[in-house]
């Protein structure tokens, strides 16, 4: 089909399918135009799959599990996010992506975060610059177990209007109108196991769909569900199917597959759908011309270590050059293997290659960046067999000398990719503009928002940072709490810094007794920490709250402060701390540096303050103090914001016409009475990021329809040193920062 015919056919398909196509949401007006950018980290999260276009050199797509899809722009030499305009959180979890094998401008993707959220097939004729969406009746799991499998979505190279999708729960689906409409393939032998009936469970389902471009009508579909048959073939374009006998034992589940130009199919196998929980794996090749299987697993017998195989690639120029990667191999770490003789012999690449992480130095934890973990995706450029890439749980590496194993150098291929979950952040009154707390990576001090920071928070390294605080009048003093991936933190969950987060010191509290069967909060990272305005006092929210005035050498119990409540330090008065006593529905305050807390006779607050409780260790504190102004407080009770200027005695409702889920403070406008308020919320049916300069009376939306990031927004803060600057912590797209456009303060 010629390009003009394709566009006409696609346009017709879209026109005939208006009811199923939700398209782009109508534009919503906004009052304050902002310029938005990413705080640079470089990668940072799990990207289950990378796919090169087979039509155009230099064109590739990356799918992530919660940060949307990206396209490599060879001219700009950076990855471009393709879904920043998306407002549906579920669609940021990409189940599969499929560049069209005939038309370079066309790309498709399947999106849906989990089985209980919406799912859709996206289609684009401009490389993902704009999308059309079809809501589909089958559920997806872009951020569930099994997300490293694939690709589940495939385009028939000999009939590009036809696509197939292998679903997790509902069998095989087909479209014959460029993905505009879908129907289930009744002839496929497996109908699917149905939607899971329990949360946090899923199925592997149909793990990949592959077309053999050289054999018109030939395609393969693999099943990663337990059963007697795992691989199926059709030779008539999906009309009829038969199971392929042989291959590995039935407990081995096919995860990914690739076909060489010789027609041979190479498949990686695991004993579980992963990426966690995998203990064993194998690699097999099937030659359809001979009807023969061959076990080409790199490690066998006594050399095998726990873990499986998932990534697989074959060179377009030479079908004897194949590569596979391991996944969930925690003894010795994950690795990749390269073979130049179709799997008869292998070379382990982690042993012989080097990694240059100068572009993202935070990866160099121990002065020798490891090869990576969770290597679910692996690809060889079809136009350049020297160019290969693989994904990990923290970055994506690429090399340009893949055919030189003795001198293979890998470097992060992440410029433009910001794929992280941000838990918390602070913009202190002095020092770096931003200090962050991330999931999995711990967090960073960001001296330059455009440069990847040199290191994560260390001493101790806590995989998740849950709370951060700084001393309002001595901002070089900071404190943090966090947890690891283990139920109990091995050493300590607390740390303090005297240089604005550049370096850290562990902070250890006296051992306390567990509550029932639960470990004490400081052992799990559930105990938040607060620092006084002058940096001399640290309060830790242990079961019995305690404080230290000598950096942890000695600790003192706090009187009158309820257990398990969040404490807020006054940002200007070092003697004052505040908290909510939820049992008594009242504010309590300390006027003696945290030693004792007493009830405050407050007016203007709701009688029931339970909606102000911070639930979970990652929740932002609803009670915030204003930098540079003693006694100036803000409290979020449910969707409503209240303010006090007299140390919490008199309160007034500060908002109207907006519902708020998170908020933060920034520098006041010139001659402004109030700090700038920034909120994640909803106004007149529109969700987004909003700003108020008059103490909450009026709000303006500052993001726009092109900057929504799936509305997966976890925290917001202004900058106390720079009017108009705002930082937004997303769940999957890293940290966004915004400034008013010139002349639009």
C-alpha positions as CSV (number, residue, x, y, z in Angstrom):
1,X,0.0,0.0,0.0
2,X,1.4,3.4,-0.9
3,X,1.8,6.1,1.7
4,X,-1.1,8.2,0.3
5,X,-3.4,5.1,0.3
6,X,-2.4,4.4,3.9
7,X,-3.2,7.9,5.1
8,X,-6.6,7.8,3.3
9,X,-7.4,4.4,4.7
10,X,-6.4,5.4,8.2
11,X,-8.4,8.6,8.0
12,X,-11.4,6.7,6.8
13,X,-11.0,4.2,9.7
14,X,-10.9,7.0,12.2
15,X,-13.9,8.7,10.7
16,X,-15.9,5.5,10.8
17,X,-15.0,4.9,14.4
18,X,-15.8,8.2,16.1
19,X,-17.8,6.4,18.9
20,X,-14.8,4.3,19.9
21,X,-12.2,6.9,19.5
22,X,-11.9,9.2,22.5
23,X,-9.2,11.2,20.8
24,X,-7.6,14.2,22.6
25,X,-9.5,16.1,25.3
26,X,-10.7,19.6,24.4
27,X,-8.4,22.3,25.4
28,X,-9.0,24.0,28.7
29,X,-8.1,27.6,29.1
30,X,-5.5,28.8,31.6
31,X,-4.6,32.2,32.9
32,X,-0.8,32.1,33.6
33,X,1.3,30.5,30.8
34,X,4.3,28.6,32.2
35,X,7.4,27.1,30.6
36,X,8.0,23.6,31.9
37,X,11.1,21.4,31.9
38,X,12.4,18.3,33.6
39,X,14.9,18.4,36.5
40,X,17.7,16.4,34.9
41,X,18.5,13.0,36.2
42,X,18.7,10.7,33.2
43,X,16.7,7.6,33.1
44,X,16.2,6.4,36.7
45,X,13.4,3.8,36.4
46,X,12.4,0.6,34.8
47,X,11.8,0.6,31.1
48,X,10.6,-2.9,30.1
49,X,11.2,-2.6,26.4
50,X,13.1,-0.8,23.6
51,X,12.0,-1.3,19.9
52,X,13.9,0.0,16.9
53,X,12.0,0.9,13.7
54,X,12.9,-1.5,10.9
55,X,12.0,1.2,8.3
56,X,14.1,4.2,9.2
57,X,17.6,4.4,10.6
58,X,17.9,6.3,13.9
59,X,14.3,5.8,14.9
60,X,13.5,4.0,18.1
61,X,10.8,3.8,20.8
62,X,11.1,3.1,24.5
63,X,8.2,2.0,26.7
64,X,8.2,2.5,30.5
65,X,6.0,1.0,33.2
66,X,4.6,4.3,34.6
67,X,6.2,7.2,32.8
68,X,4.7,6.8,29.3
69,X,6.5,6.2,26.0
70,X,9.5,8.0,24.4
71,X,10.8,8.4,20.8
72,X,14.5,8.8,19.9
73,X,15.0,12.0,17.8
74,X,18.2,11.4,15.9
75,X,18.5,15.0,14.8
76,X,18.1,16.4,18.3
77,X,20.0,13.5,19.8
78,X,17.5,13.1,22.6
79,X,14.5,11.1,23.7
80,X,11.2,12.9,23.4
81,X,8.4,12.1,25.8
82,X,5.2,11.3,23.9
83,X,2.5,11.5,26.5
84,X,3.0,14.7,28.5
85,X,-0.4,15.8,27.3
86,X,-2.0,12.7,28.7
87,X,-4.6,13.2,31.5
88,X,-5.5,9.6,32.2
89,X,-3.1,8.2,34.8
90,X,-3.6,4.6,33.6
91,X,-2.2,5.4,30.1
92,X,1.2,6.2,31.4
93,X,1.8,2.4,31.9
94,X,2.8,1.1,28.5
95,X,2.0,-2.6,27.9
96,X,3.5,-2.7,24.4
97,X,4.7,-0.6,21.6
98,X,4.9,-1.4,17.9
99,X,6.5,0.8,15.2
100,X,4.8,0.2,11.8
101,X,7.1,-2.1,9.7
102,X,6.2,-0.3,6.5
103,X,5.6,3.3,7.3
104,X,8.1,5.2,9.4
105,X,5.7,7.8,10.6
106,X,3.2,5.3,12.0
107,X,3.4,3.8,15.5
108,X,1.0,2.0,17.8
109,X,1.0,1.3,21.5
110,X,-1.1,-0.5,24.1
111,X,-1.5,1.4,27.4
112,X,-3.1,0.5,30.7
113,X,-1.5,0.6,34.2
114,X,-3.2,-2.4,35.7
115,X,-6.3,-4.7,35.4
116,X,-8.5,-2.3,37.3
117,X,-7.8,0.8,35.3
118,X,-8.7,1.9,31.8
119,X,-6.9,0.4,28.8
120,X,-6.6,1.7,25.3
121,X,-4.8,1.1,22.0
122,X,-3.1,4.3,20.7
123,X,-2.3,5.0,17.1
124,X,-0.3,7.8,15.5
125,X,0.7,8.8,12.0
126,X,3.2,11.4,13.2
127,X,5.6,9.3,15.3
128,X,3.7,9.9,18.5
129,X,3.4,13.7,18.3
130,X,-0.4,13.2,18.4
131,X,-2.4,10.2,19.2
132,X,-5.8,8.7,18.6
133,X,-7.1,6.3,21.2
134,X,-9.5,3.4,21.2
135,X,-10.8,2.2,24.5
136,X,-10.6,-1.5,24.5
137,X,-12.5,-4.1,26.6
138,X,-9.5,-6.2,27.6
139,X,-7.4,-5.2,30.6
140,X,-3.7,-4.5,30.5
141,X,-0.8,-4.4,33.1
142,X,1.8,-1.9,32.0
143,X,2.9,-1.7,35.7
144,X,2.1,-5.2,36.8
145,X,4.2,-8.4,36.9
146,X,4.9,-9.6,33.4
147,X,5.5,-6.1,32.1
148,X,8.9,-7.1,30.8
149,X,7.4,-9.5,28.3
150,X,6.6,-8.8,24.8
151,X,6.0,-7.3,22.5
152,X,2.3,-8.2,22.7
153,X,1.3,-5.8,20.0
154,X,2.4,-6.4,16.4
155,X,1.6,-5.1,12.9
156,X,1.4,-7.4,9.9
157,X,4.3,-6.3,7.7
158,X,2.5,-7.6,4.6
159,X,-0.9,-6.1,5.5
160,X,-0.2,-3.0,7.7
161,X,-3.8,-2.3,8.3
162,X,-3.9,-5.5,10.4
163,X,-2.7,-5.7,13.9
164,X,-2.8,-8.4,16.6
165,X,-2.7,-7.9,20.4
166,X,-2.0,-10.7,22.8
167,X,-3.8,-9.8,26.0
168,X,-3.1,-10.9,29.6
169,X,-6.5,-12.2,30.5
170,X,-8.7,-12.4,27.3
171,X,-6.9,-14.2,24.6
172,X,-5.9,-12.9,21.1
173,X,-7.4,-9.7,19.5
174,X,-7.3,-8.4,16.0
175,X,-7.8,-5.2,14.2
176,X,-8.1,-4.7,10.4
177,X,-8.5,-1.0,10.3
178,X,-5.2,0.4,11.6
179,X,-6.1,-0.3,15.3
180,X,-9.3,1.7,15.2
181,X,-11.5,-1.2,16.1
182,X,-10.8,-4.6,17.7
183,X,-12.4,-8.1,17.8
184,X,-11.4,-11.2,19.6
185,X,-9.8,-14.0,17.4
186,X,-12.3,-16.9,18.0
187,X,-10.0,-19.4,16.3
188,X,-7.1,-18.9,18.7
189,X,-6.9,-22.0,21.0
190,X,-6.5,-20.1,24.3
191,X,-9.4,-17.8,25.3
192,X,-7.6,-16.4,28.4
193,X,-8.0,-17.0,32.1
194,X,-10.3,-14.1,32.7
195,X,-9.7,-11.0,34.8
196,X,-8.1,-11.7,38.2
197,X,-10.5,-11.7,41.1
198,X,-8.0,-10.4,43.7
199,X,-6.0,-7.2,43.7
200,X,-2.3,-7.2,43.0
201,X,-2.6,-10.4,41.0
202,X,-2.3,-10.8,37.3
203,X,-1.7,-13.3,34.4
204,X,1.1,-13.5,32.0
205,X,-1.3,-14.2,29.2
206,X,-0.1,-14.0,25.6
207,X,3.5,-12.8,26.1
208,X,4.4,-12.0,22.5
209,X,3.1,-11.8,19.0
210,X,5.6,-12.1,16.1
211,X,5.3,-11.9,12.3
212,X,7.8,-13.6,10.0
213,X,8.2,-10.9,7.4
214,X,9.7,-13.3,4.9
215,X,6.8,-15.7,5.1
216,X,3.5,-14.0,4.2
217,X,0.8,-15.0,6.7
218,X,3.2,-16.7,9.1
219,X,3.0,-15.5,12.7
220,X,3.7,-16.8,16.2
221,X,2.0,-16.2,19.5
222,X,3.3,-17.4,22.9
223,X,1.5,-18.0,26.1
224,X,3.0,-17.4,29.5
225,X,0.1,-19.0,31.4
226,X,0.6,-22.4,32.9
227,X,-0.6,-25.1,30.6
228,X,0.2,-27.8,28.2
229,X,0.9,-25.5,25.2
230,X,3.0,-22.4,25.1
231,X,3.8,-21.6,21.5
232,X,1.3,-21.4,18.5
233,X,1.8,-20.7,14.8
234,X,-0.5,-19.5,12.0
235,X,0.4,-19.7,8.4
236,X,-2.7,-18.0,7.0
237,X,-2.5,-14.6,8.7
238,X,-4.2,-15.6,12.0
239,X,-7.2,-17.5,10.6
240,X,-6.1,-20.9,11.9
241,X,-3.6,-22.0,14.5
242,X,-1.7,-25.0,15.7
243,X,0.5,-25.6,18.7
244,X,4.1,-26.2,18.2
245,X,5.3,-29.3,20.1
246,X,8.6,-29.7,21.7
247,X,10.8,-27.1,23.4
248,X,11.5,-26.7,27.1
249,X,9.6,-28.4,29.9
250,X,6.2,-27.0,30.7
251,X,7.2,-25.0,33.8
252,X,9.3,-22.8,31.5
253,X,7.2,-19.8,30.4
254,X,8.1,-17.9,27.1
255,X,8.8,-14.2,27.8
256,X,10.2,-12.7,24.6
257,X,10.9,-13.9,21.1
258,X,12.7,-12.7,17.9
259,X,12.9,-14.0,14.4
260,X,16.1,-13.8,12.3
261,X,16.2,-13.4,8.6
262,X,16.7,-17.2,8.4
263,X,13.3,-17.7,9.9
264,X,14.7,-19.2,13.1
265,X,12.8,-18.2,16.3
266,X,14.8,-17.5,19.5
267,X,12.9,-17.4,22.7
268,X,13.8,-16.6,26.3
269,X,12.1,-18.4,29.1
270,X,11.5,-18.0,32.9
271,X,9.8,-20.0,35.5
272,X,7.7,-16.9,36.5
273,X,6.5,-13.9,34.6
274,X,8.8,-11.5,36.6
275,X,10.5,-9.3,36.9
276,X,10.6,-10.3,40.5
277,X,10.2,-13.9,41.6
278,X,12.1,-15.5,38.8
279,X,14.4,-18.3,39.9
280,X,15.2,-20.3,36.7
281,X,15.4,-19.6,33.0
282,X,16.5,-21.0,29.6
283,X,17.0,-19.9,26.0
284,X,15.7,-22.1,23.1
285,X,15.7,-21.8,19.3
286,X,13.1,-23.2,17.0
287,X,13.9,-23.8,13.3
288,X,10.5,-24.1,11.4
289,X,12.2,-25.4,8.3
290,X,13.5,-28.5,10.2
291,X,10.8,-28.5,12.9
292,X,13.6,-28.8,15.4
293,X,14.2,-27.2,18.8
294,X,17.7,-26.5,20.3
295,X,18.6,-25.5,23.9
296,X,21.1,-22.7,23.6
297,X,21.0,-21.5,27.2
298,X,24.3,-19.8,28.0
299,X,24.8,-21.3,31.5
300,X,23.9,-24.9,32.2
301,X,24.5,-27.5,35.0
302,X,26.6,-26.5,38.0
303,X,27.2,-23.0,36.5
304,X,23.6,-22.0,36.8
305,X,22.7,-19.3,39.3
306,X,19.1,-18.2,40.3
307,X,17.4,-16.0,37.8
308,X,16.0,-16.2,34.3
309,X,16.4,-14.9,30.8
310,X,14.2,-12.2,29.2
311,X,15.8,-9.8,26.7
312,X,16.6,-11.3,23.3
313,X,17.8,-9.8,20.0
314,X,19.2,-10.9,16.6
315,X,21.2,-8.9,14.2
316,X,19.3,-8.1,11.0
317,X,22.5,-8.4,9.0
318,X,23.6,-11.8,10.4
319,X,21.1,-14.2,12.0
320,X,24.0,-16.0,13.7
321,X,24.6,-13.0,16.0
322,X,22.1,-13.2,18.8
323,X,22.1,-11.7,22.3
324,X,20.1,-12.5,25.5
325,X,19.9,-10.9,28.9
326,X,19.2,-12.2,32.4
327,X,16.6,-10.9,34.8
328,X,16.3,-11.1,38.6
329,X,19.7,-12.7,38.9
330,X,20.8,-11.4,42.3
331,X,23.8,-13.7,42.8
332,X,26.5,-12.0,40.7
333,X,24.1,-9.5,39.2
334,X,22.3,-9.5,35.9
335,X,24.2,-9.7,32.6
336,X,23.9,-10.1,28.9
337,X,25.4,-12.7,26.6
338,X,26.4,-12.4,22.9
339,X,26.8,-15.3,20.4
340,X,28.3,-15.1,16.9
341,X,27.4,-18.7,16.1
342,X,23.7,-18.9,16.7
343,X,24.0,-19.8,20.4
344,X,26.6,-22.6,20.2
345,X,29.0,-20.5,22.2
346,X,28.5,-17.4,24.3
347,X,30.4,-14.5,25.7
348,X,29.2,-12.9,28.9
349,X,29.3,-9.1,28.3
350,X,29.3,-7.9,31.9
351,X,32.7,-9.4,32.5
352,X,34.5,-8.1,29.4
353,X,32.8,-4.7,28.8
354,X,33.0,-1.3,30.5
355,X,30.4,1.2,31.6
356,X,30.9,5.0,31.2
357,X,28.4,6.7,33.4
358,X,29.8,10.2,33.3
359,X,26.6,11.5,31.8
360,X,24.6,10.2,34.8
361,X,27.2,9.8,37.6
362,X,24.7,8.8,40.3
363,X,24.9,5.3,38.8
364,X,28.5,5.0,40.0
365,X,27.6,3.8,43.5
366,X,30.9,2.1,44.3
367,X,33.2,3.7,41.7
368,X,32.4,0.9,39.3
369,X,29.0,1.1,37.8
370,X,27.5,-2.4,37.7
371,X,26.0,-3.9,34.5
372,X,22.4,-3.4,35.7
373,X,19.5,-5.3,37.1
374,X,16.1,-6.3,35.6
375,X,17.5,-6.4,32.1
376,X,14.1,-7.2,30.5
377,X,14.7,-5.4,27.2
378,X,17.6,-5.9,24.7
379,X,17.8,-4.8,21.1
380,X,20.3,-4.6,18.2
381,X,19.8,-1.7,15.7
382,X,18.6,-3.3,12.5
383,X,20.6,-0.7,10.5
384,X,23.8,-0.9,12.5
385,X,24.8,-4.2,14.1
386,X,27.4,-2.4,16.2
387,X,24.7,-0.4,17.9
388,X,22.9,-2.3,20.7
389,X,21.0,-1.2,23.8
390,X,19.6,-2.8,26.9
391,X,17.3,-1.5,29.7
392,X,17.7,-1.9,33.4
393,X,15.8,-1.0,36.5
394,X,17.6,2.3,36.7
395,X,18.8,3.3,33.2
396,X,19.3,2.2,29.6
397,X,22.7,1.5,28.2
398,X,23.9,1.6,24.6
399,X,27.1,0.7,22.8
400,X,28.4,1.4,19.3
401,X,30.9,-1.5,19.2
402,X,28.7,-4.5,19.9
403,X,30.7,-6.5,17.4
404,X,33.9,-5.9,19.3
405,X,33.4,-7.8,22.5
406,X,36.9,-7.2,23.8
407,X,36.5,-3.4,23.6
408,X,32.7,-3.0,24.2
409,X,31.9,0.2,26.0
410,X,28.4,0.9,27.3
411,X,27.1,4.4,28.2
412,X,23.7,5.6,29.4
413,X,21.4,6.3,26.4
414,X,19.0,8.4,28.5
415,X,19.2,12.1,27.4
416,X,15.6,13.3,27.7
417,X,14.3,10.3,29.6
418,X,13.1,11.1,33.1
419,X,11.4,8.0,34.4
420,X,11.2,8.1,38.2
421,X,8.8,8.1,41.0
422,X,9.4,11.1,43.3
423,X,8.1,10.9,46.8
424,X,9.1,14.2,48.3
425,X,11.1,17.4,47.7
426,X,12.1,20.6,49.4
427,X,13.3,23.9,48.1
428,X,15.2,25.4,51.0
429,X,15.8,29.1,51.8
430,X,19.5,28.7,51.1
431,X,21.9,26.4,49.2
432,X,20.7,24.3,46.3
433,X,17.4,25.2,44.7
434,X,16.1,21.7,45.3
435,X,16.7,18.6,47.3
436,X,14.6,15.5,46.4
437,X,13.5,12.2,47.8
438,X,12.9,9.4,45.2
439,X,11.6,5.9,45.2
440,X,14.2,3.3,44.5
441,X,17.0,5.8,44.1
442,X,16.9,7.6,47.4
443,X,17.1,11.2,46.3
444,X,19.5,13.9,45.4
445,X,20.8,17.4,45.9
446,X,20.2,19.4,42.7
447,X,22.6,22.3,42.4
448,X,21.9,22.6,38.7
449,X,18.5,21.5,37.5
450,X,19.9,20.9,34.0
451,X,22.7,18.5,35.0
452,X,22.5,15.0,36.4
453,X,23.5,15.1,40.1
454,X,26.8,13.5,41.1
455,X,25.4,11.1,43.7
456,X,22.4,9.8,45.6
457,X,21.9,10.4,49.3
458,X,24.3,8.2,51.0
459,X,25.4,7.3,54.6
460,X,22.9,5.7,54.9
461,X,21.6,4.9,51.5
462,X,17.8,4.4,51.8
463,X,16.1,3.2,48.6
464,X,13.1,5.4,49.4
465,X,13.2,8.8,51.0
466,X,9.9,9.4,52.7
467,X,10.4,12.8,54.5
468,X,12.7,15.7,54.1
469,X,13.0,18.9,56.2
470,X,15.4,21.8,56.4
471,X,16.0,24.4,59.1
472,X,14.3,27.6,58.0
473,X,16.9,30.0,59.4
474,X,19.9,27.6,58.9
475,X,19.1,25.8,55.6
476,X,22.4,24.0,55.5
477,X,21.0,21.7,58.2
478,X,18.6,19.1,56.7
479,X,17.1,15.8,57.9
480,X,15.6,12.9,56.1
481,X,13.9,9.5,56.8
482,X,13.4,6.6,54.5
483,X,13.2,2.9,54.1
484,X,14.8,0.1,52.1
485,X,13.2,-2.7,50.1
486,X,13.4,-4.9,53.1
487,X,10.6,-4.9,55.8
488,X,13.1,-3.7,58.4
489,X,15.8,-1.2,57.7
490,X,19.2,-2.9,58.4
491,X,20.9,0.0,60.1
492,X,19.0,3.3,60.5
493,X,16.2,5.0,58.7
494,X,17.3,8.5,59.7
495,X,20.0,10.9,58.6
496,X,21.1,14.5,59.0
497,X,23.2,16.9,56.9
498,X,25.1,20.0,57.8
499,X,25.9,21.1,54.3
500,X,22.5,21.3,52.6
501,X,22.3,17.6,51.5
502,X,25.7,17.3,49.9
503,X,26.8,14.7,52.5
504,X,24.9,12.9,55.3
505,X,25.4,11.4,58.7
506,X,23.4,8.5,60.1
507,X,21.1,9.3,63.0
508,X,20.4,6.5,65.4
509,X,17.6,6.5,68.0
510,X,17.4,4.3,71.1
511,X,15.7,0.9,70.5
512,X,12.0,0.9,71.2
513,X,9.5,-1.8,71.7
514,X,7.4,-3.0,68.8
515,X,3.6,-2.3,68.8
516,X,2.0,-5.8,68.8
517,X,3.4,-7.7,65.8
518,X,4.6,-4.6,64.0
519,X,8.2,-3.4,64.3
520,X,8.7,0.1,65.7
521,X,8.3,2.9,63.1
522,X,11.9,3.9,63.1
523,X,12.8,0.3,62.0
524,X,10.6,0.4,59.0
525,X,11.1,4.0,57.8
526,X,7.7,5.1,59.1
527,X,9.1,7.6,61.6
528,X,9.3,11.1,60.0
529,X,11.9,13.6,61.3
530,X,11.6,17.4,61.7
531,X,14.3,20.1,62.4
532,X,13.9,23.3,64.2
533,X,14.3,26.7,62.5
534,X,17.9,27.1,63.8
535,X,18.9,23.5,63.1
536,X,19.7,22.6,66.7
537,X,16.8,20.3,67.5
538,X,15.6,17.1,65.7
539,X,12.3,15.6,66.5
540,X,11.6,12.0,65.5
541,X,8.1,10.6,65.3
542,X,8.8,7.3,67.0
543,X,6.0,5.5,68.9
544,X,7.0,7.6,71.8
545,X,8.2,10.9,70.2
546,X,11.7,11.9,71.1
547,X,14.1,14.7,70.4
548,X,17.8,15.4,70.3
549,X,19.8,18.6,70.6
550,X,23.2,17.0,70.1
551,X,22.9,15.3,66.8
552,X,21.8,12.0,68.3
553,X,24.2,11.5,71.1
554,X,21.4,11.7,73.6
555,X,17.6,11.6,73.3
556,X,14.8,13.0,75.4
557,X,11.1,11.9,75.4
558,X,8.6,14.6,74.4
559,X,5.7,15.4,76.7
560,X,2.2,16.1,75.3
561,X,2.9,15.1,71.7
562,X,0.6,12.2,70.5
563,X,2.1,9.2,69.0
564,X,2.2,8.7,65.2
565,X,1.4,12.3,64.2
566,X,3.4,14.6,61.8
567,X,5.3,17.5,63.4
568,X,5.9,20.8,61.7
569,X,8.7,23.2,62.8
570,X,8.2,26.9,62.6
571,X,10.4,28.2,59.8
572,X,11.4,31.3,61.7
573,X,11.0,30.7,65.5
574,X,13.3,27.8,66.7
575,X,11.2,27.4,69.9
576,X,8.0,26.5,68.1
577,X,6.7,23.2,66.8
578,X,3.2,22.2,65.8
579,X,1.1,19.1,65.4
580,X,-2.5,17.9,65.3
581,X,-3.9,15.8,68.1
582,X,-6.5,13.8,66.2
583,X,-8.0,12.1,69.2
584,X,-8.9,15.6,70.7
585,X,-9.4,17.3,67.3
586,X,-7.1,20.2,68.2
587,X,-3.8,21.8,67.4
588,X,-0.9,21.2,69.9
589,X,2.1,23.5,70.0
590,X,5.5,23.5,71.6
591,X,6.9,26.9,72.8
592,X,10.0,25.4,74.5
593,X,11.9,23.9,71.5
594,X,9.9,20.7,71.4
595,X,10.3,19.5,75.0
596,X,6.5,19.8,75.7
597,X,3.4,20.3,73.6
598,X,0.2,21.8,74.9
599,X,-3.2,22.3,73.3
600,X,-3.9,25.5,71.5
601,X,-7.3,27.1,71.9
602,X,-7.9,27.6,68.2
603,X,-10.8,29.2,66.4
604,X,-11.9,28.8,62.8
605,X,-10.9,25.2,62.2
606,X,-13.4,22.4,61.4
607,X,-14.6,20.5,64.4
608,X,-13.4,17.3,62.8
609,X,-9.7,17.4,61.8
610,X,-9.4,13.7,60.8
611,X,-9.1,14.7,57.1
612,X,-5.8,16.4,57.9
613,X,-4.1,13.2,58.9
614,X,-1.1,12.2,56.7
615,X,-1.8,8.6,56.0
616,X,1.3,6.5,55.1
617,X,4.9,7.3,55.3
618,X,5.1,8.9,51.9
619,X,2.3,11.3,52.5
620,X,3.1,15.0,52.5
621,X,2.6,16.9,55.7
622,X,-0.7,18.8,55.6
623,X,0.6,21.4,58.1
624,X,3.2,23.8,56.6
625,X,5.0,26.8,58.1
626,X,5.9,29.9,56.1
627,X,9.6,30.6,55.6
628,X,10.8,33.8,57.2
629,X,7.6,34.5,59.1
630,X,7.1,33.2,62.6
631,X,3.7,31.8,63.4
632,X,2.4,31.8,59.9
633,X,0.9,28.4,59.2
634,X,-1.2,26.6,56.6
635,X,-3.3,23.5,57.1
636,X,-5.0,21.3,54.6
637,X,-8.1,19.6,55.9
638,X,-9.5,17.4,53.3
639,X,-9.8,19.6,50.1
640,X,-9.8,22.9,52.0
641,X,-6.9,25.0,53.0
642,X,-6.8,27.1,56.2
643,X,-4.3,29.7,57.3
644,X,-3.1,31.3,60.6
645,X,-0.8,34.2,61.3
646,X,-0.7,34.0,65.1
647,X,0.9,30.6,65.9
648,X,-2.3,28.6,65.3
649,X,-4.7,30.5,67.5
650,X,-7.0,32.0,64.9
651,X,-7.6,30.3,61.6
652,X,-9.6,31.2,58.5
653,X,-10.5,29.2,55.4
654,X,-8.2,30.3,52.6
655,X,-9.7,28.6,49.6
656,X,-12.9,28.6,47.6
657,X,-13.9,27.1,44.3
658,X,-10.9,24.7,44.3
659,X,-10.3,21.2,45.8
660,X,-6.7,20.6,46.8
661,X,-4.9,17.3,47.2
662,X,-1.3,18.6,47.7
663,X,0.0,22.1,48.2
664,X,3.2,24.0,48.8
665,X,4.6,27.5,49.4
666,X,6.9,29.8,47.3
667,X,8.3,33.3,47.3
668,X,5.6,36.0,47.4
669,X,4.9,38.2,44.4
670,X,6.7,41.6,44.6
671,X,4.9,43.6,47.3
672,X,2.7,40.6,48.0
673,X,1.2,40.0,51.4
674,X,1.1,36.2,51.2
675,X,3.5,33.6,50.0
676,X,2.7,32.2,46.6
677,X,0.6,29.1,47.0
678,X,0.9,26.2,44.6
679,X,-1.6,23.3,44.6
680,X,-2.4,20.1,42.9
681,X,-6.1,20.1,42.7
682,X,-9.3,20.5,40.7
683,X,-11.2,23.6,39.7
684,X,-14.4,23.7,37.8
685,X,-13.9,20.1,36.7
686,X,-10.3,20.6,35.5
687,X,-7.5,18.9,37.3
688,X,-4.0,20.3,37.3
689,X,-1.5,22.6,39.0
690,X,-2.7,25.9,40.3
691,X,-1.3,29.1,41.8
692,X,-2.7,31.7,44.2
693,X,-0.9,35.0,45.0
694,X,-3.6,36.4,47.3
695,X,-3.6,33.9,50.2
696,X,-5.9,31.4,48.5
697,X,-8.8,33.6,47.5
698,X,-8.2,33.3,43.8
699,X,-6.5,30.5,41.8
700,X,-5.1,30.2,38.3
701,X,-4.1,27.1,36.4
702,X,-0.5,27.2,35.5
703,X,-0.1,23.9,33.7
704,X,-1.8,23.4,30.3
705,X,-3.3,20.6,28.2
706,X,0.2,19.9,26.8
707,X,1.7,19.5,30.2
708,X,-0.3,17.0,32.3
709,X,2.0,14.0,32.8
710,X,-0.8,11.6,33.2
711,X,-1.9,13.7,36.2
712,X,0.2,11.4,38.3
713,X,1.3,14.1,40.6
714,X,2.5,13.5,44.2
715,X,3.8,16.7,45.6
716,X,4.3,20.4,44.7
717,X,6.4,23.2,46.2
718,X,7.3,26.7,45.2
719,X,10.8,28.1,45.5
720,X,11.3,30.5,48.5
721,X,14.1,32.4,46.7
722,X,12.6,32.8,43.2
723,X,9.1,34.1,42.6
724,X,7.1,32.1,40.2
725,X,9.3,29.0,40.3
726,X,7.4,25.8,41.1
727,X,8.5,22.1,41.4
728,X,6.1,19.2,40.8
729,X,6.9,15.7,41.9
730,X,5.4,13.2,39.5
731,X,4.9,9.5,39.8
732,X,6.7,8.3,36.7
733,X,8.0,11.5,34.9
734,X,10.5,12.7,37.4
735,X,10.5,16.2,38.7
736,X,9.0,19.0,36.6
737,X,9.8,22.6,37.2
738,X,8.0,25.6,35.8
739,X,8.5,29.3,35.5
740,X,6.1,32.0,34.2
741,X,6.7,32.8,30.6
742,X,8.4,36.1,30.0
743,X,6.2,39.0,30.8
744,X,3.6,36.8,32.5
745,X,4.6,36.9,36.1
